[in-house]
Amino acid sequence: MRTRAFCGRFGRLVCMAVIAGGCGPSPEVPPAAEPAAEVAAPAGDFESLIGTYMPPLEGGRLEIAAPEGWGWARPGSGYLVGFTPGKASLNDLPRILISTDDVPPYPGIEHVDASNVEELVQQVDLAVGGDALESPPQALQLGDNHWVEYVSLRRSRDVLVNQMVLETVAHGRWYAIRLEVSQRQFSSHRPHAHAVAASCRFSSEADLAVGEEDFPENDDS
């Protein structure tokens, strides 16, 4: 089961020239805007924020670490794992929830890299249409991994809550990292979610097959 946030359509920028009175020459029409460049953050930027790695998940397909000082728990309800500061409950904020599905929802994308991350941005943009976004889908490179990030805002128990989602597809599996945090703490905890994304190590079926090779037993004779 896949748990996902569905939010508003990515707004497109439109440049318009306003001409005040007068008879001067017509201004040049600016060229069409290029897609936003991918934001890259090297793995070293998150070194101090990445905590201890968990045992491999998804049959060895995913290795992931909680933020430094955060604990992990199995939340159920379609989530793979959840992270919270210290020993806080997953019912409290902030929290980071990880989802996965072996059927990627984005046609034609089996593994996201620099060559197709903008295509994923466009497909995520179509998928999350509906509600207004605080921040529209954008491409991010976090460590060695390429993601699409978007941010929404909602009210829960009279508290404004930011929900930031990072999505990718790796070796035919869809993954999402979701940060939920009160709006006033969003800037403080956004780097923790980025650190989780940077910590991810994805393995393919071929990688797993190599790791399962049998080695001959020692011959004591």
N, C-alpha and C positions, 0 to 999 in steps of 0.2 A: 504494500500500500504506500502511496506517495502522499506526503503532506506538503502543501505548497501555499504560498501567499499569492493571491491574485489581485493585482493593483492596476493603476492606470496606464494608458498608452503613452509611449515615449513621445514627448512634444518635439516637434521639428522646428528649428530656427528658420525664420524667413526674413531676409534683409529687404528693407524698403527705403527708398530715397524720397525725402519730402522736399519739394521745391518751393521756396518762398517766391513772392512776386518778382518780376523782372524778366528780361529777355535774353539772358546770357545763354551760352551754349549748354546743351543737354549734358548732364553728368553721365559718366560711364556707369554701365550696369555692372555691379559686382558679380564675380563668378559664383556659381553654386557652392554652398558650403560643403567642405569635405567631412567625412565621418570623423567623429571625435577620436583622437589618437588614444591608443591603449595606455593606461597608466601602469608603469612597471615599478615594483618594489622588490629589490634583491632579498634573498633569504636572510642575509646578514642583518637587515633592518629589523628582523623579528627575533634574533637570536636570544635576547634576554627575556622575551615574552613567551617563548615556547617551553613548556614544562616537560615532564617525563612521558615517553610514549606508552600508550596502552598496549596490551597484547594485540596482535593483528586481528582485524575484523573481516567479515565477509569472506571467510575461508582463505584468508591471507591476501585478499585483493586490496585491502586498505590498511595502511598504518597511519595513525593519527595521534596527536598529542593535545592534551588540554593546555590552556594557558598556564603559565607558571603561577603556582599558588591556588589553582582551581582544582576541584575534584570532579569525578565523573560518576554517572549513574545510568542505569538502563531505564529509560522513561516509558517504553511500550508505546501504544497508540500509533504505530507506524514509524516511530523514530528509531534510529540505530543506536544512538548514545546521546547523552546530554552532559553539559559542563556547567558548573556553578562555582562562584568564589568560595574558597574554604569548604565548610561543611554545610553550606546553605541548601535548602530544599529546592528541587526542580520546580516546585510550585511558586517560588519567589523569583523576583527579578534582581539583577540581570541573570540571564541564562542563555546558553548557546545550544541549539538542537541540531543534530545531524540526521538527514534523511537520505534514502537511496532507493533505487528501483532498477531492476535488470532490464526494463524496457524503456529506453530513452524516449522522452516525449517530443523530441525535435527531429523531424525527418531529415535523413541524409547526414546527420552528425553522429559519428561513432566515437570520435575522440577529439577533444578541443585542443588546438595549439594556436600558434601565432597566425597561421594561414587561414583559419576559419572562425576565429573568435568573434569577428564582427558579424558573421552570419548568425552566430548564436545570439548576439545582441538583438538582431532584428527579429529572430523567432521568439525570444523571451519577451520582447516588446509587444508582439502580437498576443502572446499567451496571457500576459498580466493586465490586459486592457480592462477598464471598468472604473476603478477608483483613482483619485488623484494621488500622485506620488510626491514625496518630499524630494526624491532624487531619482531620475529616470535610469533605465538600464545603461550601464557603461562597462566597457571591457577593462579588466584588471589583470595584471600578471603579478602573482604573489609567490615569491620564490621561483620554483620551476613550473608552477601551475598557472593556467589561464582560466579566468572566471568571468561571469557577468554579475554585477552588483546592482541592486536597486533598493530604495528605502521608502517605507510608508510610515504614516502616523495614524494612530488610533487612540481611543480613550478606553481605559479599563479601570474599573473601580475608582472613577474620578481622577485617574492619573493619565497624563499623556504619555503614550508608549511608542517608541520608535521600533520598527521591525525592519532589520536589514537582512537581505537574503543574498547569498552568493551561490550561483549555480554553475555546474560544469558537467561535461560528459567525459568519462575516462574508460577506455577499452570496452565500450558498449554498455556502460552503466551510468545512470544519472545520479548525481550527488548534489545536495543542497545543504548549506550551512546557514542557520537562521539565528541571528542575535535579537533578543527581545530585552529592552531596557527602557527605563524611564527617560523621557526626552532630555531632562537636565543632566543625565549621566551618559548620554549617547557618545559624546566626543571622547570621554574617558575610556569607554569599553569597546568602541569600534576597533581599535588596534588589536584587542584580544581576539576578536573574530577573524581579523586578517591574519593573525599569527596561527590560528587553527588551520586556515586555508593554506598558508605557506608550509605548514608541517606535513601536509598530506603527501603520502607516497602511494601511488597507484600501481598495481601489478596486473599484467595481462595473463590470460590463460597460458600463454607460452612461457611467461616468467615462472608461473606456478609449477608448470610441468618440469622445468629445469630443476626447481627446488625439491621436487619429489623423487629425483633419481635415487635409486638404491645403490648403496656402496657395499662391497663385499665385506663380510665379517673377518675379523682378524684370525689368522690361522695359527693356533698355538702349538701345532704338532711339530 
